[in-house]
């Protein structure tokens, strides 16, 4: 059992966190964007700001509007990252700058229309029918932009974050629903992170319910949001508002999920993609048989962003290969038997239906085999599929002059990723220091990290890898100007080795003595290791190496009077080897059979 401190986590002090995140007032003044010094903003390689993927991802129909608001709004704009139900119609948006902010109206449309931002004073054109309006959004400096609560309203809830929730004209049943919903909304903090605000739910004599909210970050700029849909839509949207900021002004690397949604319905031969605001034809309309919803297999590959291939000669009746995100997570489905195989192992059997030459599979095929969150409304016979992938951009200096590379990453909490140098391979040392995310991003979900990885002379690559799927999300090339002497012998910070000092010398077969924790050798040669341990009376130590994802077995080395020698001859291919010296088994007090890292160094086999 290896006992080692693989990660170092430190919470930044209050001053440092505030400096990293900035305050609302600072954001308004341009602090953190480079504008206070006249420096250009930190843009992506395509020359654009990195906005929240919830409204700024390039496939989202709101991306162009978000960019315009970022460039032209007199106040920091806020937009929702979730959408209300459009009732199987397109989304339309009218947006316009005002003297002190902007206004936006979202509504249903029978045909798609361009979404753009009008200048202050421009004619808005034909206004949507009142019944088609989904929500209205307004921002401005005027104090009257705050939500006015009538004296007849009753307070239903409040939060320690400075939010109050009111109901006006609501009956007992709705009042109970609202109280429960508000309680869940404020549990993680303010509905809009970093703000104080008011929510008012009003019910007319005719029973029409309107949901309104207003908030401010600085008691100067106010944002108001009015929703005409359901309570669930209102709550979902209110808690999804994010500022329209260039996130690369907060971190060198931005790595955030892009949430996608697909709407399907039994009998409807097209599906709706809300975030892209478009309908996509289906090979066959979904249908319900004996209470089970069936979807066209051909379209499932499209839904999960993967591939599909029919192989007629594979088994009786042929087989279909379906994958996720390219050719990852590949499955084989036997078309005659419904048997499902992954890596030649049978994992399930599903009922199949062939209709007009199209094979359909049960809805659970997607949930069980691809892990996609899918909901089915039996009353409406509607299906909602959710899936996500990662969006990333970076502004990283391509050359480093140090062996300890430091950068910053804005992502969701966890951290859900591992970071490493591709030269050294997965599992090699990295560290992170947690700081506060930008204003408007709840620190319970989003986190800003200072991340460090180890570099070696020559070409390196900073790798970001999904901790759950093990998939590499991004690999950023890095060059170094460091020399062999700049790479130290490294320890991992284990408390057990605090009082242990290991002195080592590396010598090549040709007699060259390397000045620090880095050595080079030709393939088939050897490195002579001489060391002395001070502070602990071990009678042996263990040594092993890692190259890429391969690890050697540990070898025991005798220690006499604190000194040891060993000749290392890597028996793998040329590459970068991380060699580690460990304490002997059973050397960690209180942990039977365990050991700890003493020191590690790098050997490059050419």
Residue, then its C-alpha position, 0 to 999 in steps of 0.5 A: x500500500x502506497x501512502x503519499x500526498x498526491x495533491x496539495x490543496x490550499x484555500x487562498x486567503x480572503x485578499x488573494x481570492x478577492x484580487x483574483x475574482x474581482x468585485x462587481x464594482x471592479x468589473x464595471x471599472x474594467x479591472x481584470x480585463x486589461x482595460x485599466x492599463x490599456x492592454x488588449x483583452x485576452x481573446x481566443x485564437x479566433x479573436x473572440x472573448x470566451x463567454x459562458x458556454x451556456x449562452x456563448x457556445x458557438x452552436x447556441x443561437x444566443x452566441x452572437x447576441x451575447x458577443x454584442x452585449x459583451x462589446x456594447x452594453x453600458x453595464x455588465x450584461x446577464x443572460x440565462x444559461x437555460x431556456x423555457x419551454x417553447x411549446x414546440x416552436x422556435x425562439x424569437x428574441x428582440x433585444x435593444x440597448x437603452x441609455x443605461x443598459x439593455x432590454x430583451x424580450x423572448x417569445x415563441x415563433x412559428x418560423x426562425x428569425x435572426x437574433x440581434x441587438x438594436x442600438x438605443x433609439x432604433x425602431x424595434x419593429x413588429x412586437x410579439x403577441x402578448x400570449x407568445x412572450x416567454x420572458x422579459x429581461x431589463x438592466x439599467x442604472x436607474x433605482x426604479x429598475x428594482x422590483x416594487x412589491x405591493x403592500x398586499x403581498x405576503x413574504x413567503x421566504x428569505x435568505x441569508x444572502x439578502x433575497x426576499x420572496x413574496x406572493x401576491x394574490x396566491x392561494x394556499x396551495x400555490x403558496x405552499x408550492x412556492x415556499x417549497x420551491x424557494x427553499x430549494x432555490x436558496x439552499x446553495x446560496x443566492x439565486x443569482x450568485x453574489x447579489x441581493x434581490x427580490x422575487x414576486x409571484x403575482x396571480x391575477x383574478x383570472x388565475x394568470x400567474x406572473x413570476x418576477x425577480x430583481x437583483x443587484x450586485x452593487x446597488x447601482x445596476x439593477x436587473x429585472x426578469x419577468x417570466x410568463x411560463x411555469x414555476x419550474x421554468x422560472x426557478x430554473x432560469x433565475x438560478x442559471x443567470x451568469x454575467x456576460x464576461x470574458x472568462x479568459x480575464x479570470x483564468x489562463x484556461x477555461x474548461x466548462x461543460x456545455x449542456x445540450x438538450x433534445x426534445x422528442x415526442x411520440x408521433x412527431x417525426x422531428x426533434x427540437x434542439x432548443x439551444x440551437x433553436x432548430x428542428x432536425x428530421x428523424x428517421x422514424x417518429x418515436x412511438x410508445x408500445x406497451x408503455x415503453x417509448x422507442x427511438x430510432x437507432x439511427x438517430x441515437x448516434x446523432x443524439x449522443x454525438x457519435x457514430x453508427x455503422x451497420x455490418x451485415x456479415x456480423x452474426x445472423x441478421x447483422x449487427x450495428x455498432x454505435x459509439x459516443x463522442x466519435x468512436x468512444x464507448x463503442x457498443x455492438x447491437x445484434x439486430x436479430x436478438x437485441x443482444x448488446x455487447x461492449x468489448x465482446x462482453x454481453x451487457x444487456x438484451x433489449x427489445x427491438x422494433x422494426x418499422x418501415x425498415x427502421x430499427x427502433x430501440x427502447x428509451x432505456x438503451x440510451x440511459x443504461x448504455x450511455x448514461x444520458x439523463x432522459x426524462x419521459x412525460x407519459x401524459x404528453x408522450x414527450x422525451x427530453x434528453x440531456x447530454x453535455x461535453x466540455x468547452x475549453x479555451x486557453x491563453x497560455x504562454x508557449x514557453x516556460x523558463x521554470x521546471x515548476x509550471x504554474x497556470x490558472x484554470x476556471x472550471x467546475x468544482x472537484x476538481x473533475x480533472x487531472x492535470x499532468x505533463x504529457x512527457x511525464x505521463x498520467x499520475x505524475x505530480x501536480x498541485x492546485x490552489x483554490x481561489x474564488x471564481x468570478x462574480x456571478x459564479x457560485x463557488x459551490x459549483x465553479x472554482x478557480x484553481x492555480x495549477x502546477x505541473x512539472x516540466x523537463x527540458x525540451x518539448x512538453x504538453x500540459x494535459x487536462x484529462x477528465x477524471x471520470x472518463x479518463x478522456x483527454x480534453x485538451x493538450x497544450x504544447x509547451x516549450x522550456x528553456x530550462x537545463x538539466x540542472x534546473x530539474x530538482x529531485x522531488x518530494x511529494x510533501x508527505x508528513x511522514x517524510x518531513x524529517x527525512x532527507x535523501x541525498x542522491x547522485x546520478x551517473x551515466x555509464x560514460x561517467x557523466x555526473x548529472x547535477x540534479x534530478x534529471x539525467x539522459x542515457x542511450x537505449x540499453x545503457x544504465x544510470x548508477x544511483x548513489x544515495x544517503x538517507x538521513x533522519x530515518x534508520x531504514x535497512x532497505x528502500x524500494x525503487x520503481x519507475x513509470x513511463x507513460x502509463x506503464x509502471x515497473x515492479x518495485x525492487x528492494x535495495x539494501x541500505x547500510x549505514x544510511x547509504x545505498x547504491x543501485x544500477x538502473x537499466x530501464x527495459x522499455x522503449x526510449x521515453x521519459x521515465x519518472x523514477x521513484x524511491x520509496x520507504x520499505x513496506x510497513x514503514x509508515x506508523x499506523x498503516x500496516x504494510x504501507x510505504x511512502x514516497x521519498x524522492x523522485x527524479x527523471x531519466x530520459x532514454x534516447 
